[in-house]
Amino acid sequence: MKINILTLFPKMFEGFVSESIISRAIKFGAVEVNIIDIRDYCFDKHKQADDMPFGGGNGMVMKPEPLFLALENLLGKVIYTSPQGKTFNQEIAKELAKEEELTIIAGHYEGIDERVVENKVDMELSIGDFVLTGGELPAMVISDTIIRLLPDVIKKDSYENDSFYNGLLDYPHYTRPAEYKGLRVPDVLISGNHKKIDEWRLKESLKRTYLRRRDLIEKRELTKLEKKLLDEIKEEIKKEEV
């Protein structure tokens, strides 16, 4: 896969592409991340990429010419990071991970000229109901989420257990030592009984989701085992509340 990111602040991505899983994915060829400086497509002597909005008002707007020029030779879906966009989630990430090439425009200031949105953008995405200084962090978040789903970047069973991948929040995790300052890990996890461990993990995942994100439970088509475990969870919660 190839991911192009159009930005006014390319240096913000230096750590993103040179560290951890993203760096390894780039090195072994799972993904190519192409950071494009929008100012390279500004041809006035001041490299001006923004201007005052027509009609007046506060802030500046990113100019259309540099963006149209930068997008001329790029392929695949064009995504614009915007507070007005659809909220990004794991399902969208899974769909985008199937693409061969993506281009992400990191918005800035009051946004980009609407003519670019109307004529070039395929999808506007937001990472939440809050306002950031610019679209660089959302571009990293979106890219990171997609890249870790690509073949061989991480083990398939690792990301399939992540929160949201299967519609539930993740279960609790523990590691050595089994006891620390009188605090023990659940006995089932060191029992060696993998069937019981799997059931414990599913139940804990259901419990966390029920307590923290009940909307995800309501959208899920529960299996027979999940229904049984969820009934147990509800009874346990009732007893704790008494």
Disulfide bonds with the S-S distance in Angstrom:
none
